[in-house]
Amino acid sequence: MRAAIILTLFVTFCYSKPFHQRGIFDFMLEDDGSGIDVKEDLEPVGPVCPFRCQCHLRVVQCSDIGLDQVPKNIPPDTTLLDLQNNKITEIKDDDFKNLKQLHALIIVNNKIKSISPGAFAPLTKLERLYLSKNSLKELPTNMPKSLQELRVHENLLTKVKKSVFDGLNNMIVIELGTNPIESSGIEKGAFQGMKKLSYLRIADTNITSVPKGKKNKILHLVCMYSIMLLATQTTS
């Protein structure tokens, strides 16, 4: 009896298929007839693109899709966020809280009336902020010190406070055109200390003069579609 069992095992071993080394990818594949749907059990890997938006590399495009608020779950490594041509009415404190790598933010042609004081605080690397064609009556506060370009033309701006530009020493371009702002609405010293500022556009406004600051370099002032080169201002 014992000899018969040994013989049976020997025959089975002889007729077994040869050993085949399998890689880790092979164990991830399921047979078509197994009845197991692996996809249902898998968790998404990495950040998910916001609904109806398009994400490519680190650019997130959410333009022209009828948004009434900033979408959630924007990938934290985003460097450019495009929200133009929507119906967003306000920017809240936590809208951009995880976007520490953002370099450019485009919110042109929305219906923005208010921006919370801390909305842009997390954006420590932001260089370009485009807020044109909205309904803002004043400039946002606490803008990142890294900011180099600010465009807010075609809003409802009536004043420019000095405190708005405090610490923004990297600013190069400011676009204020097509706003109902007057010269008296610009606080004295509003542009003081902005040594890199080289382009200020105030076309289609009621501004007739810009308050002089200290140690300002040559400034290209675009007014009524003409360009004037102002003389370098000396320290007063």
Rosetta blueprint (number, residue, H / E / L):
1 M L
2 R H
3 A H
4 A H
5 I H
6 I H
7 L H
8 T H
9 L H
10 F H
11 V H
12 T H
13 F H
14 C H
15 Y L
16 S L
17 K L
18 P L
19 F L
20 H L
21 Q L
22 R L
23 G L
24 I L
25 F L
26 D H
27 F H
28 M H
29 L L
30 E L
31 D L
32 D L
33 G L
34 S L
35 G L
36 I L
37 D L
38 V H
39 K H
40 E H
41 D H
42 L L
43 E L
44 P L
45 V L
46 G L
47 P L
48 V L
49 C L
50 P L
51 F L
52 R L
53 C L
54 Q E
55 C E
56 H E
57 L L
58 R L
59 V E
60 V E
61 Q E
62 C L
63 S L
64 D L
65 I L
66 G L
67 L L
68 D L
69 Q L
70 V L
71 P L
72 K L
73 N L
74 I L
75 P L
76 P L
77 D L
78 T L
79 T L
80 L E
81 L E
82 D E
83 L L
84 Q L
85 N L
86 N L
87 K L
88 I L
89 T L
90 E E
91 I E
92 K L
93 D L
94 D L
95 D L
96 F L
97 K L
98 N L
99 L L
100 K L
101 Q L
102 L L
103 H L
104 A E
105 L E
106 I E
107 I L
108 V L
109 N L
110 N L
111 K L
112 I L
113 K L
114 S E
115 I E
116 S L
117 P L
118 G L
119 A L
120 F L
121 A L
122 P L
123 L L
124 T L
125 K L
126 L L
127 E L
128 R E
129 L E
130 Y E
131 L L
132 S L
133 K L
134 N L
135 S L
136 L L
137 K L
138 E L
139 L L
140 P L
141 T L
142 N L
143 M L
144 P L
145 K L
146 S L
147 L L
148 Q L
149 E E
150 L E
151 R E
152 V L
153 H L
154 E L
155 N L
156 L L
157 L L
158 T L
159 K L
160 V E
161 K L
162 K H
163 S H
164 V H
165 F H
166 D L
167 G L
168 L L
169 N L
170 N L
171 M L
172 I L
173 V E
174 I E
175 E E
176 L L
177 G L
178 T L
179 N L
180 P L
181 I L
182 E E
183 S H
184 S H
185 G H
186 I E
187 E L
188 K L
189 G L
190 A L
191 F L
192 Q L
193 G L
194 M L
195 K L
196 K L
197 L L
198 S L
199 Y E
200 L E
201 R E
202 I L
203 A L
204 D L
205 T L
206 N E
207 I L
208 T L
209 S L
210 V L
211 P L
212 K L
213 G L
214 K L
215 K L
216 N L
217 K L
218 I L
219 L L
220 H E
221 L E
222 V E
223 C E
224 M L
225 Y L
226 S E
227 I E
228 M E
229 L E
230 L L
231 A L
232 T L
233 Q L
234 T L
235 T L
236 S L
